[in-house]
Amino acid sequence: QLQLVESGGGLVQPGGSLRLSCTASGFTLDYYAIGWFRQAPGKEREGVSCISSSDGSTYYADSVKGRFTISRDNAKNTVYLQMNSLKPEDAAVYHCAAENLSPSSTVQTMCVTSDVVYDYWGQGTLVTVSS
């Protein structure tokens, strides 16, 4: 079965940290750009961070810049999102997505373009930030 599986979500106090993982099953992530997206109740989906398949280029939303770090370990077929200094407004369901980008696309366009159906989309992991 070809799928992306997220893990690592949970309840954390403001200022705390979590590391989310996105692992591919049934296919290799080597040739895919990977993005982390989040959606809170009543809010639109937001592209949090994306990483390229080749040159390691990354994109971060302004809301998470300096606090979140995306990385990939192709040997483990996994992409990570390290989230530090978490705020209540970071609470959401976090999904990862995989996309074989066209030559004209960038990780920024992957993250900021709305209403896109990606090649693969995970079921999500819930992050709750509360004291």
C-alpha positions as CSV (number, residue, x, y, z in Angstrom):
1,Q,0.0,0.0,0.0
2,L,1.4,3.4,-1.1
3,Q,1.0,5.9,1.7
4,L,2.5,8.6,3.9
5,V,2.2,8.1,7.7
6,E,2.7,11.0,10.1
7,S,3.6,10.5,13.7
8,G,4.9,12.5,16.7
9,G,2.0,14.7,17.4
10,G,0.6,15.2,20.9
11,L,-0.1,17.6,23.7
12,V,2.7,20.1,24.6
13,Q,2.8,23.2,26.7
14,P,3.5,26.6,25.2
15,G,7.2,27.0,24.6
16,G,7.7,23.2,24.3
17,S,8.9,21.2,21.4
18,L,7.8,18.3,19.2
19,R,9.3,16.4,16.3
20,L,6.9,15.2,13.7
21,S,7.8,12.4,11.3
22,C,6.5,11.6,7.9
23,T,7.4,8.1,6.6
24,A,6.6,6.7,3.2
25,S,5.3,3.2,2.8
26,G,5.5,1.3,-0.5
27,F,7.5,3.9,-2.3
28,T,10.7,5.9,-2.0
29,L,10.7,9.6,-1.1
30,D,14.0,10.2,-2.9
31,Y,12.4,11.9,-5.9
32,Y,9.6,13.8,-4.1
33,A,9.5,17.2,-2.6
34,I,7.8,17.0,0.8
35,G,5.7,19.5,2.5
36,W,4.1,19.9,5.9
37,F,0.7,21.5,6.0
38,R,-1.6,22.2,8.9
39,Q,-5.2,22.9,9.4
40,A,-6.9,24.2,12.5
41,P,-10.7,24.1,13.0
42,G,-12.3,26.9,11.1
43,K,-9.1,27.9,9.4
44,E,-7.8,27.3,5.9
45,R,-5.0,24.9,5.3
46,E,-1.6,26.5,5.7
47,G,1.7,25.4,4.1
48,V,4.1,25.3,7.0
49,S,7.3,24.1,5.4
50,C,8.5,22.3,2.3
51,I,11.8,20.7,1.3
52,S,13.0,19.8,-2.2
53,S,14.0,16.3,-3.4
54,S,17.3,17.3,-4.8
55,D,19.2,20.4,-3.6
56,G,17.8,20.6,-0.1
57,S,16.2,23.9,-0.6
58,T,13.5,24.7,1.9
59,Y,10.6,27.1,2.5
60,Y,9.1,28.2,5.7
61,A,5.9,30.1,6.4
62,D,6.6,33.4,8.1
63,S,4.6,32.2,11.1
64,V,7.1,29.4,11.8
65,K,10.4,30.8,10.6
66,G,13.1,30.5,13.2
67,R,11.1,28.0,15.2
68,F,10.5,25.1,12.9
69,T,13.1,23.0,10.9
70,I,12.4,20.6,8.2
71,S,14.8,17.9,7.3
72,R,14.9,14.6,5.4
73,D,16.6,11.3,5.8
74,N,16.2,9.4,2.6
75,A,17.9,6.3,4.0
76,K,15.0,6.1,6.5
77,N,12.5,7.2,3.9
78,T,11.4,9.9,6.4
79,V,11.0,13.6,6.6
80,Y,11.0,15.4,9.9
81,L,9.5,18.7,11.2
82,Q,11.2,19.9,14.4
83,M,9.0,22.3,16.1
84,N,10.4,24.5,18.9
85,S,9.0,27.3,20.9
86,L,5.5,26.1,20.2
87,K,2.6,28.6,20.6
88,P,-1.1,28.0,21.1
89,E,-1.7,29.2,17.5
90,D,0.5,26.3,16.2
91,A,-2.2,23.8,17.3
92,A,-3.6,22.0,14.3
93,V,-3.7,18.7,12.5
94,Y,-0.4,18.4,10.6
95,H,-0.3,16.6,7.3
96,C,2.6,15.8,5.1
97,A,2.4,15.6,1.4
98,A,4.7,14.3,-1.4
99,E,4.9,15.8,-4.8
100,N,7.1,15.1,-7.8
101,L,7.6,18.8,-8.7
102,S,7.5,19.9,-12.3
103,P,10.6,21.8,-13.5
104,S,8.8,25.1,-13.3
105,S,7.7,24.5,-9.6
106,T,9.6,25.3,-6.4
107,V,9.2,24.3,-2.8
108,Q,7.7,27.7,-2.2
109,T,5.0,27.2,-4.8
110,M,4.4,23.7,-3.4
111,C,3.8,25.3,0.0
112,V,1.8,28.4,-0.8
113,T,-0.4,27.2,-3.7
114,S,-3.8,26.4,-2.5
115,D,-6.3,23.8,-3.7
116,V,-3.6,21.4,-4.9
117,V,-4.0,17.7,-5.0
118,Y,-0.6,16.2,-4.2
119,D,0.7,12.9,-5.4
120,Y,0.5,11.6,-1.8
121,W,-1.2,13.0,1.3
122,G,-1.0,11.6,4.8
123,Q,-3.8,11.2,7.3
124,G,-2.4,13.7,9.7
125,T,-1.2,14.0,13.3
126,L,-2.8,16.2,15.9
127,V,-0.7,18.8,17.7
128,T,-2.2,20.5,20.7
129,V,-0.5,23.4,22.5
130,S,-2.0,24.2,25.8
131,S,-1.0,24.7,29.4
